[in-house]
């Protein structure tokens, strides 16, 4: 994404969820939004490149990142619980 200008949105300016590959945000302005400037949620990839971008005045975090886990991770945890004494 190049040359974006996102201002005064009702939620997150950019909301990225369950990414499976890299994302580039460049030469952009993200400001005065009611949520996060950029929210990266539930991703196992996590490659978000932000270059020459201004992120300011948002109600939430400028950049909010929450790691995700794929389904194999959840099944491994649940199978370990079944074997506990």
MARLO-91991 format. One record per atom (N, C-alpha, C, O): chain; atom name; x negated, z, y. Coordinates in Angstrom, 1 decimal. Atoms other than C-alpha are relative to their C-alpha. Layout:
# residues N
+-------+------+--------+--------+--------+
: chain : atom :     xx :     zz :     yy :
+-------+------+--------+--------+--------+
:     A :   CA :      X :      Z :      Y :
...
+-------+------+--------+--------+--------+
# end
This chain:
# residues 85
+-------+------+--------+--------+--------+
: chain : atom :     xx :     zz :     yy :
+-------+------+--------+--------+--------+
:     A :    N :   -0.9 :    0.0 :   -1.2 :
:     A :   CA :    0.0 :    0.0 :    0.0 :
:     A :    C :   -0.9 :    0.0 :    1.2 :
:     A :    O :   -1.8 :    0.8 :    1.3 :
:     A :    N :    0.8 :    0.2 :   -1.2 :
:     A :   CA :   -1.5 :   -1.1 :    3.3 :
:     A :    C :    0.8 :   -0.1 :    1.3 :
:     A :    O :    1.8 :   -0.8 :    1.3 :
:     A :    N :   -0.7 :    0.1 :   -1.3 :
:     A :   CA :   -0.4 :   -0.6 :    6.9 :
:     A :    C :    1.3 :    0.6 :    0.1 :
:     A :    O :    2.2 :    0.1 :    0.8 :
:     A :    N :   -1.3 :   -0.6 :   -0.1 :
:     A :   CA :    2.5 :    1.7 :    6.3 :
:     A :    C :    0.1 :    0.9 :    1.2 :
:     A :    O :   -0.9 :    1.5 :    1.7 :
:     A :    N :   -0.3 :   -1.0 :   -1.1 :
:     A :   CA :    4.1 :    3.8 :    9.1 :
:     A :    C :    1.3 :    0.6 :   -0.4 :
:     A :    O :    2.4 :    0.0 :   -0.3 :
:     A :    N :   -1.2 :   -0.7 :    0.5 :
:     A :   CA :    6.5 :    6.4 :    7.7 :
:     A :    C :    0.1 :    1.2 :    0.9 :
:     A :    O :   -0.8 :    2.1 :    0.9 :
:     A :    N :   -0.3 :   -1.1 :   -0.9 :
:     A :   CA :    8.0 :    8.8 :   10.2 :
:     A :    C :    1.4 :    0.5 :   -0.1 :
:     A :    O :    2.3 :   -0.3 :   -0.3 :
:     A :    N :   -1.3 :   -0.6 :   -0.1 :
:     A :   CA :   10.9 :   11.2 :   10.3 :
:     A :    C :    0.9 :   -0.3 :   -1.2 :
:     A :    O :    2.1 :   -0.4 :   -1.0 :
:     A :    N :   -0.9 :    0.2 :    1.1 :
:     A :   CA :   12.2 :   10.6 :    6.8 :
:     A :    C :    0.6 :    1.4 :   -0.4 :
:     A :    O :    0.0 :    2.4 :   -0.1 :
:     A :    N :   -0.7 :   -1.2 :    0.3 :
:     A :   CA :   14.6 :   13.2 :    5.3 :
:     A :    C :   -0.7 :    0.7 :   -1.2 :
:     A :    O :   -0.4 :    1.9 :   -1.4 :
:     A :    N :    0.7 :   -0.6 :    1.1 :
:     A :   CA :   12.3 :   13.9 :    2.3 :
:     A :    C :   -1.5 :   -0.3 :    0.1 :
:     A :    O :   -2.1 :   -0.4 :    1.1 :
:     A :    N :    1.4 :    0.4 :    0.1 :
:     A :   CA :    8.8 :   13.1 :    1.1 :
:     A :    C :   -0.2 :   -1.4 :    0.6 :
:     A :    O :    0.7 :   -2.3 :    0.3 :
:     A :    N :    0.3 :    1.4 :   -0.5 :
:     A :   CA :    7.3 :   10.1 :    2.9 :
:     A :    C :   -0.3 :   -0.9 :   -1.1 :
:     A :    O :    0.3 :   -2.0 :   -1.2 :
:     A :    N :    0.3 :    0.8 :    1.2 :
:     A :   CA :    5.8 :    8.8 :   -0.3 :
:     A :    C :    0.0 :    0.9 :   -1.2 :
:     A :    O :   -0.7 :    1.9 :   -1.2 :
:     A :    N :   -0.1 :   -0.8 :    1.2 :
:     A :   CA :    6.8 :   10.2 :   -3.6 :
:     A :    C :   -0.4 :   -0.9 :   -1.2 :
:     A :    O :    0.3 :   -1.8 :   -1.6 :
:     A :    N :    0.5 :    0.7 :    1.2 :
:     A :   CA :    4.8 :    9.0 :   -6.7 :
:     A :    C :    0.2 :    0.9 :   -1.2 :
:     A :    O :   -0.2 :    2.0 :   -1.2 :
:     A :    N :   -0.2 :   -0.8 :    1.2 :
:     A :   CA :    5.9 :   10.2 :  -10.1 :
:     A :    C :   -0.3 :   -0.8 :   -1.3 :
:     A :    O :    0.0 :   -2.0 :   -1.4 :
:     A :    N :    0.4 :    0.5 :    1.3 :
:     A :   CA :    4.6 :    9.6 :  -13.6 :
:     A :    C :   -0.8 :   -1.3 :    0.1 :
:     A :    O :   -0.5 :   -2.3 :   -0.5 :
:     A :    N :    0.9 :    1.2 :   -0.2 :
:     A :   CA :    1.8 :    7.2 :  -12.5 :
:     A :    C :   -0.7 :   -0.3 :   -1.3 :
:     A :    O :   -1.1 :    0.6 :   -2.1 :
:     A :    N :    0.8 :    0.4 :    1.1 :
:     A :   CA :    0.2 :    5.2 :  -15.2 :
:     A :    C :   -1.2 :   -0.8 :    0.4 :
:     A :    O :   -2.0 :   -1.3 :   -0.5 :
:     A :    N :    1.2 :    0.7 :   -0.5 :
:     A :   CA :   -2.5 :    3.5 :  -13.1 :
:     A :    C :   -0.3 :    0.4 :    1.4 :
:     A :    O :    0.4 :    1.2 :    2.0 :
:     A :    N :    0.4 :   -0.4 :   -1.3 :
:     A :   CA :   -4.3 :    3.8 :   -9.8 :
:     A :    C :    0.9 :   -0.5 :    1.1 :
:     A :    O :    1.6 :   -1.5 :    1.0 :
:     A :    N :   -0.7 :    0.3 :   -1.2 :
:     A :   CA :   -2.6 :    3.7 :   -6.4 :
:     A :    C :   -0.9 :    0.1 :    1.2 :
:     A :    O :   -1.7 :    1.0 :    1.3 :
:     A :    N :    0.8 :    0.0 :   -1.2 :
:     A :   CA :   -4.2 :    2.8 :   -3.1 :
:     A :    C :    0.9 :    0.1 :    1.2 :
:     A :    O :    1.8 :   -0.7 :    1.4 :
:     A :    N :   -0.7 :   -0.1 :   -1.3 :
:     A :   CA :   -2.8 :    3.9 :    0.3 :
:     A :    C :   -1.1 :   -0.1 :    1.1 :
:     A :    O :   -2.0 :    0.8 :    1.2 :
:     A :    N :    1.0 :    0.2 :   -1.0 :
:     A :   CA :   -4.8 :    2.6 :    3.2 :
:     A :    C :    0.6 :   -0.4 :    1.4 :
:     A :    O :    1.7 :   -1.0 :    1.5 :
:     A :    N :   -0.4 :    0.4 :   -1.4 :
:     A :   CA :   -4.6 :    2.1 :    7.0 :
:     A :    C :    1.4 :    0.3 :    0.4 :
:     A :    O :    2.1 :   -0.5 :    0.9 :
:     A :    N :   -1.4 :   -0.3 :   -0.2 :
:     A :   CA :   -1.4 :    4.0 :    7.3 :
:     A :    C :    0.2 :    1.3 :    0.8 :
:     A :    O :   -0.8 :    2.0 :    1.0 :
:     A :    N :   -0.4 :   -1.2 :   -0.7 :
:     A :   CA :    0.4 :    6.7 :    9.3 :
:     A :    C :    1.2 :    0.6 :   -0.6 :
:     A :    O :    2.2 :    0.0 :   -0.8 :
:     A :    N :   -1.1 :   -0.7 :    0.6 :
:     A :   CA :    2.6 :    9.3 :    7.7 :
:     A :    C :    0.1 :    1.3 :    0.8 :
:     A :    O :   -0.8 :    2.2 :    0.7 :
:     A :    N :   -0.1 :   -1.2 :   -0.8 :
:     A :   CA :    3.9 :   12.0 :   10.0 :
:     A :    C :    1.5 :    0.4 :    0.3 :
:     A :    O :    2.4 :   -0.5 :    0.2 :
:     A :    N :   -1.3 :   -0.5 :   -0.4 :
:     A :   CA :    6.8 :   14.2 :   10.9 :
:     A :    C :    1.2 :   -0.2 :   -1.0 :
:     A :    O :    2.3 :   -0.6 :   -0.6 :
:     A :    N :   -1.0 :    0.1 :    1.1 :
:     A :   CA :    8.7 :   14.0 :    7.6 :
:     A :    C :    0.4 :    1.4 :   -0.5 :
:     A :    O :   -0.3 :    2.3 :   -0.3 :
:     A :    N :   -0.6 :   -1.3 :    0.4 :
:     A :   CA :   10.9 :   16.7 :    6.2 :
:     A :    C :   -0.6 :    0.6 :   -1.3 :
:     A :    O :   -0.4 :    1.7 :   -1.7 :
:     A :    N :    0.6 :   -0.5 :    1.2 :
:     A :   CA :    9.1 :   16.9 :    2.9 :
:     A :    C :   -1.5 :   -0.1 :    0.1 :
:     A :    O :   -2.1 :    0.1 :    1.2 :
:     A :    N :    1.4 :    0.2 :    0.1 :
:     A :   CA :    5.5 :   16.3 :    1.8 :
:     A :    C :   -0.4 :   -1.4 :    0.6 :
:     A :    O :    0.5 :   -2.3 :    0.6 :
:     A :    N :    0.4 :    1.3 :   -0.5 :
:     A :   CA :    3.5 :   13.5 :    3.4 :
:     A :    C :   -0.1 :   -1.0 :   -1.2 :
:     A :    O :    0.5 :   -2.0 :   -1.3 :
:     A :    N :    0.2 :    0.7 :    1.2 :
:     A :   CA :    2.4 :   12.2 :    0.0 :
:     A :    C :    0.2 :    1.0 :   -1.2 :
:     A :    O :   -0.5 :    2.0 :   -1.2 :
:     A :    N :   -0.2 :   -0.8 :    1.1 :
:     A :   CA :    3.7 :   13.8 :   -3.2 :
:     A :    C :   -0.3 :   -0.8 :   -1.3 :
:     A :    O :    0.2 :   -1.8 :   -1.5 :
:     A :    N :    0.4 :    0.6 :    1.2 :
:     A :   CA :    2.1 :   13.0 :   -6.5 :
:     A :    C :    0.4 :    0.9 :   -1.1 :
:     A :    O :   -0.2 :    2.0 :   -1.2 :
:     A :    N :   -0.6 :   -0.9 :    0.9 :
:     A :   CA :    4.1 :   14.5 :   -9.3 :
:     A :    C :   -0.1 :   -0.5 :   -1.5 :
:     A :    O :    0.1 :   -1.7 :   -1.8 :
:     A :    N :   -0.1 :    0.2 :    1.5 :
:     A :   CA :    3.9 :   14.8 :  -13.1 :
:     A :    C :   -0.8 :   -1.3 :   -0.4 :
:     A :    O :   -0.3 :   -2.2 :   -1.0 :
:     A :    N :    0.8 :    1.1 :    0.4 :
:     A :   CA :    1.0 :   12.4 :  -13.6 :
:     A :    C :   -1.2 :    0.4 :   -0.9 :
:     A :    O :   -1.8 :    1.5 :   -0.7 :
:     A :    N :    1.1 :   -0.3 :    0.9 :
:     A :   CA :   -1.6 :   12.3 :  -16.3 :
:     A :    C :   -1.2 :   -0.9 :    0.5 :
:     A :    O :   -2.3 :   -0.7 :    0.0 :
:     A :    N :    1.1 :    0.9 :   -0.6 :
:     A :   CA :   -3.6 :    9.5 :  -14.4 :
:     A :    C :   -0.6 :    0.6 :    1.2 :
:     A :    O :   -1.8 :    0.9 :    1.2 :
:     A :    N :    0.4 :   -0.8 :   -1.2 :
:     A :   CA :   -3.9 :   11.1 :  -11.0 :
:     A :    C :   -0.9 :   -0.8 :    1.0 :
:     A :    O :   -1.5 :   -0.2 :    1.9 :
:     A :    N :    0.9 :    0.8 :   -0.9 :
:     A :   CA :   -6.0 :    8.2 :   -9.4 :
:     A :    C :    0.8 :   -0.5 :    1.2 :
:     A :    O :    1.4 :   -1.6 :    1.2 :
:     A :    N :   -0.7 :    0.4 :   -1.2 :
:     A :   CA :   -4.5 :    8.1 :   -5.9 :
:     A :    C :   -1.1 :   -0.1 :    1.1 :
:     A :    O :   -1.7 :    1.0 :    1.4 :
:     A :    N :    1.1 :    0.2 :   -1.0 :
:     A :   CA :   -7.0 :    6.7 :   -3.3 :
:     A :    C :    0.6 :   -0.1 :    1.4 :
:     A :    O :    1.5 :   -1.0 :    1.6 :
:     A :    N :   -0.5 :    0.0 :   -1.3 :
:     A :   CA :   -6.2 :    7.4 :    0.3 :
:     A :    C :   -1.2 :   -0.2 :    1.0 :
:     A :    O :   -2.1 :    0.5 :    1.0 :
:     A :    N :    1.1 :    0.4 :   -0.8 :
:     A :   CA :   -8.4 :    5.7 :    2.9 :
:     A :    C :    0.6 :   -0.4 :    1.4 :
:     A :    O :    1.6 :   -1.1 :    1.5 :
:     A :    N :   -0.3 :    0.3 :   -1.4 :
:     A :   CA :   -8.2 :    5.5 :    6.7 :
:     A :    C :    1.5 :    0.2 :    0.3 :
:     A :    O :    2.2 :   -0.6 :    0.9 :
:     A :    N :   -1.4 :   -0.3 :   -0.1 :
:     A :   CA :   -4.8 :    7.2 :    6.7 :
:     A :    C :    0.2 :    1.3 :    0.7 :
:     A :    O :   -0.5 :    2.3 :    0.4 :
:     A :    N :   -0.3 :   -1.2 :   -0.7 :
:     A :   CA :   -3.4 :    9.8 :    9.1 :
:     A :    C :    1.3 :    0.6 :   -0.6 :
:     A :    O :    2.3 :    0.0 :   -0.7 :
:     A :    N :   -1.1 :   -0.7 :    0.6 :
:     A :   CA :   -1.1 :   12.4 :    7.5 :
:     A :    C :    0.1 :    1.3 :    0.8 :
:     A :    O :   -0.7 :    2.2 :    0.7 :
:     A :    N :   -0.1 :   -1.1 :   -0.9 :
:     A :   CA :    0.2 :   15.0 :   10.0 :
:     A :    C :    1.4 :    0.4 :    0.3 :
:     A :    O :    2.3 :   -0.5 :    0.3 :
:     A :    N :   -1.3 :   -0.5 :   -0.5 :
:     A :   CA :    3.2 :   17.2 :   11.1 :
:     A :    C :    1.1 :   -0.1 :   -1.0 :
:     A :    O :    2.3 :    0.0 :   -0.6 :
:     A :    N :   -1.1 :    0.0 :    1.0 :
:     A :   CA :    5.1 :   17.1 :    7.8 :
:     A :    C :    0.4 :    1.4 :   -0.3 :
:     A :    O :   -0.5 :    2.3 :   -0.2 :
:     A :    N :   -0.5 :   -1.4 :    0.3 :
:     A :   CA :    7.2 :   20.1 :    6.8 :
:     A :    C :   -0.7 :    0.6 :   -1.3 :
:     A :    O :   -1.0 :    1.7 :   -1.3 :
:     A :    N :    0.7 :   -0.4 :    1.3 :
:     A :   CA :    5.6 :   20.2 :    3.3 :
:     A :    C :   -1.5 :   -0.1 :    0.2 :
:     A :    O :   -2.0 :   -0.2 :    1.3 :
:     A :    N :    1.4 :    0.3 :    0.0 :
:     A :   CA :    2.0 :   19.7 :    2.3 :
:     A :    C :   -0.3 :   -1.4 :    0.5 :
:     A :    O :    0.6 :   -2.3 :    0.4 :
:     A :    N :    0.4 :    1.4 :   -0.3 :
:     A :   CA :    0.2 :   16.7 :    3.7 :
:     A :    C :   -0.1 :   -0.8 :   -1.2 :
:     A :    O :    0.5 :   -1.9 :   -1.3 :
:     A :    N :    0.1 :    0.6 :    1.3 :
:     A :   CA :   -0.8 :   15.8 :    0.2 :
:     A :    C :    0.3 :    1.1 :   -1.1 :
:     A :    O :   -0.4 :    2.1 :   -1.2 :
:     A :    N :   -0.4 :   -1.0 :    1.0 :
:     A :   CA :    1.0 :   17.6 :   -2.7 :
:     A :    C :   -0.2 :   -0.6 :   -1.3 :
:     A :    O :    0.3 :   -1.7 :   -1.6 :
:     A :    N :    0.3 :    0.5 :    1.3 :
:     A :   CA :   -0.3 :   17.1 :   -6.2 :
:     A :    C :    0.4 :    1.0 :   -1.1 :
:     A :    O :    0.0 :    2.1 :   -1.1 :
:     A :    N :   -0.3 :   -0.8 :    1.1 :
:     A :   CA :    1.2 :   18.4 :   -9.4 :
:     A :    C :   -0.3 :   -0.8 :   -1.3 :
:     A :    O :    0.2 :   -1.8 :   -1.6 :
:     A :    N :    0.4 :    0.6 :    1.2 :
:     A :   CA :   -0.4 :   17.6 :  -12.7 :
:     A :    C :    1.1 :   -0.1 :   -1.0 :
:     A :    O :    2.0 :    0.8 :   -1.1 :
:     A :    N :   -0.9 :    0.1 :    1.1 :
:     A :   CA :    1.6 :   16.4 :  -15.6 :
:     A :    C :   -0.7 :   -0.1 :   -1.3 :
:     A :    O :   -1.9 :   -0.2 :   -1.4 :
:     A :    N :    0.5 :    0.0 :    1.3 :
:     A :   CA :    1.2 :   16.4 :  -19.3 :
:     A :    C :    0.8 :   -1.0 :   -0.8 :
:     A :    O :    2.1 :   -1.1 :   -0.6 :
:     A :    N :   -0.8 :    1.0 :    0.8 :
:     A :   CA :    2.2 :   13.6 :  -21.8 :
:     A :    C :    0.6 :    0.7 :   -1.1 :
:     A :    O :    0.4 :    1.9 :   -1.3 :
:     A :    N :   -0.8 :   -0.6 :    1.1 :
:     A :   CA :    4.5 :   14.2 :  -24.7 :
:     A :    C :   -0.8 :    0.6 :   -1.1 :
:     A :    O :   -0.4 :    1.5 :   -1.8 :
:     A :    N :    0.8 :   -0.5 :    1.1 :
:     A :   CA :    1.7 :   14.7 :  -27.2 :
:     A :    C :   -0.6 :    1.4 :    0.3 :
:     A :    O :   -0.7 :    2.2 :   -0.6 :
:     A :    N :    0.4 :   -1.4 :   -0.4 :
:     A :   CA :    0.5 :   17.8 :  -25.2 :
:     A :    C :    1.1 :    1.0 :   -0.3 :
:     A :    O :    0.8 :    2.0 :   -0.9 :
:     A :    N :   -1.1 :   -0.9 :    0.2 :
:     A :   CA :    3.9 :   19.3 :  -25.4 :
:     A :    C :    0.3 :    0.3 :   -1.5 :
:     A :    O :    0.5 :    1.4 :   -1.9 :
:     A :    N :   -0.2 :   -0.2 :    1.4 :
:     A :   CA :    4.3 :   18.7 :  -29.1 :
:     A :    C :   -1.1 :    0.8 :   -0.7 :
:     A :    O :   -0.9 :    1.5 :   -1.6 :
:     A :    N :    1.1 :   -0.8 :    0.5 :
:     A :   CA :    0.8 :   20.2 :  -29.8 :
:     A :    C :    0.3 :    1.5 :    0.3 :
:     A :    O :    0.0 :    2.3 :   -0.6 :
:     A :    N :   -0.3 :   -1.4 :   -0.3 :
:     A :   CA :    1.8 :   23.4 :  -28.0 :
:     A :    C :    1.1 :    0.5 :   -0.8 :
:     A :    O :    1.0 :    1.7 :   -1.3 :
:     A :    N :   -1.2 :   -0.5 :    0.7 :
:     A :   CA :    5.2 :   23.7 :  -29.7 :
:     A :    C :   -0.4 :    0.2 :   -1.5 :
:     A :    O :    0.1 :    1.1 :   -2.1 :
:     A :    N :    0.3 :   -0.1 :    1.4 :
:     A :   CA :    3.6 :   23.2 :  -33.2 :
:     A :    C :   -0.9 :    1.3 :   -0.1 :
:     A :    O :   -0.9 :    1.9 :   -1.2 :
:     A :    N :    0.8 :   -1.2 :    0.0 :
:     A :   CA :    1.1 :   26.0 :  -32.4 :
:     A :    C :    0.8 :    1.3 :    0.0 :
:     A :    O :    0.5 :    2.3 :   -0.6 :
:     A :    N :   -0.9 :   -1.2 :   -0.1 :
:     A :   CA :    3.9 :   28.4 :  -31.5 :
:     A :    C :    0.7 :    0.2 :   -1.3 :
:     A :    O :    0.9 :    1.4 :   -1.7 :
:     A :    N :   -0.7 :   -0.1 :    1.3 :
:     A :   CA :    5.6 :   27.7 :  -34.9 :
:     A :    C :   -0.9 :    0.7 :   -1.0 :
:     A :    O :   -0.4 :    1.3 :   -1.9 :
:     A :    N :    0.9 :   -0.6 :    1.0 :
:     A :   CA :    2.5 :   28.9 :  -36.7 :
:     A :    C :   -0.5 :    1.4 :    0.3 :
:     A :    O :   -1.2 :    2.0 :   -0.5 :
:     A :    N :    0.5 :   -1.4 :   -0.4 :
:     A :   CA :    1.9 :   32.2 :  -34.8 :
:     A :    C :    0.7 :    1.0 :   -0.9 :
:     A :    O :    1.9 :    0.9 :   -1.3 :
:     A :    N :   -0.6 :   -1.1 :    0.8 :
:     A :   CA :    2.5 :   35.4 :  -36.9 :
:     A :    C :    1.1 :    0.7 :    0.6 :
:     A :    O :    1.7 :    1.6 :    0.0 :
+-------+------+--------+--------+--------+
# end
